[in-house]
């Protein structure tokens, strides 16, 4: 078991532990977004400190295990650069092999089966929606998550927005948009509401 520092210790140790992810086939499309998500401090700190993430929350649980490995990494390879001679001195391994994570996303979505290259944008959408849903269901203590889209101001309140994105992913990657359209003849104003993510 890797011991993960708590509280302020995570803030001190977390971001400076930048480590690589080994390719599991042509998986640059997976490794790059995972590194991006890992280096979002509020996200990784929240996930690392969340003791209520269970194995049944497959994507979130596997993501947590992966960032625990990145933060505490058992396989360290320190690349020391000799600037004068422009040479690398490899001491120990400093990367993580995300095989378990790759296997999971392949089981959950046919798009990511196998070892072929894929689209990073598709993976990010899949991960954010999947982990947001897992945490929202847990936080709301129900599997019934209603979706509120339309032009009803009561349905599209910020409170109801939180019902469908009640997680750290909702806080960081989703927003609530209200649009107005005014008729130039009768001056009637139509309001519409929508939820958007980072896209």
N, C-alpha and C positions, 0 to 999 in steps of 0.2 A: 504494500500500500504506500502511495506517495503522500507525504504529509504536506498539506496545503496551508500556507500561512494565513492567518485570519486578520481582519480589520486593516489597520495601517500597514502591517507587514506586507500584505498583498500589494498595496499601492507602491511600496518601496521595491519589492522584488519582481512584481508581475511584468511590467513593461520592459524591463531591461533584459528579460530572458527571451530574447528573440531567437527562435530556433526554426530550422527548416522542416518541411514535410517531404518525405520521400515519395516519388511517383510510384503508383501502383498500376502500371500500364501508362497510357497516355492521359494522365489525370491532372495535368496542369490546370485544366478548367475547374477542378475541384479544389486543388491546393491553394490557388490564389484567393478565391473567396473565403476559404476557411481561415487563411492568414489575416485577411481583412477583418473578418468578424472577431477573431481572437484578439486583435489589437484595438478593438473598440473597448476602452477601459470600463465604462459603465456596464456594458453587456457582460464581459467576462467576469468582472468582480461580482456582479449580481448572480450569475450562474454558478460560479465557484462557491459562493456563500449560501446558496439555496440548498438546505439539507432535506427539503421535501420533494426533490426530484427523484421519482421512482423508476424502476426498470420498465414499468408499463408505459412510461412516457418515452418511447423508444428513441426518437430523434434527439430530444433534449438530453436524455440520459447519456446517449452515445457522444453527443457534442460536449457534454460536461467532462466525460472521461477523457476525450481527446485534448481539451484545453488543460486538464489536470496534468496530462503527460507533457504538453508543451511548457507549462509553467514549472514543472518539477523534473522534467526530462531525465530518464535513466541513461539514455545513450547520448553522451556529450562528445561533440567533436569541436574543438576550439581551433578556429582558423586564425593563426597568428601571422600577421602580414609584416614581413621585413621590408619596410618602405625603401630603404637604401638599395636593396638588391631586387626588389619587386618579386619576391618569392613567397609562396604559402608554406607554412609549417603546420601540417595536420597532426594534432595531438590525440584528441579523443573524438568519438562520434558525437555529433550535436544535431540530431534530427529525429523525427518521429515518423514511423510508418503507419499511415491511417487506414490500414487494411480493414479493421472492424467497421469503421465508418463507411468505407467504400462498399463493403458487402451489404450493409444495412440499407443504404440508399438504392442499391441495385435491387434489393428485395422489395422495397416499398414503391419503386417507380421504375417501370420497364425502360424508360428513357436512359437510365444510368446503369443498366446492366452491361457486363463485359468491361473490357479495358480500353475501348476506343475513346477518342477525344469527343468532347461534347461542348455545349454552350454554357458558359459561366452564368449568364443571366438567368437561364432556365433553372439552374441549380440554386441560385440565390433565392429566387421566387419560391421554389419548392421548400427550401429550408426555412425561410422566414414564415411562410404560411403554415407549415407543419408544426414548427416549434411554438409559434404564437397560439395556434389552436390547442396544442397539448397543455400549455400553461394556463390559457383562458379557461378551459374545461375544468382544470384542477382548482383554479382560483374562484371560479363561479360555482364550483361543486355541482355541476350539471353537465350532461352531454348535449343538452338542448341549447344551441347558440343561435338565436334569431339574428337575421341580417336586416339592418335598417337602411334601406336605400329608397329615395323618392323625394316627395316635396312636402311631406307632413312635418311641420316644425316640431311637433311633440315627439314623433317617432325618432327624428334625427337629432335629438338633443345630445349634448356631449356625454351625458350619463349613459345613454343607450349606445353611443359609440364605444364607450368603455366596456360594455357588455360583450361586444364582439372582438375586442382587442385588449383584454385585461391581462397584460403581461409586459415584461421589459421590452419585448419586441414591438408591441403596440406603442409603448412610450417612445421608443427610439426611431421606429421606421414607418409609422402610420400617422396620417393626419386627417383632419376633418375639414371639409371645404363646403362653404356656402356660396352659391352663385345667384346673382340677381339679373333678371331681364325685364326691362320696362318698355311697355308699348308707347310709342311716341304719340299716338292718336288719343287713346283713352287714359293713358298714364297708369294703367294697371301694372303692378309689379308681380312677377312670378319668381318664386324662390325655389331653388333646387339644392339638394344636399347630397354629398357623396363622400365616401372614404377613399383615401388614396394611400399608396405605400411609396417607398423610395423611388419607384419607377415614374 
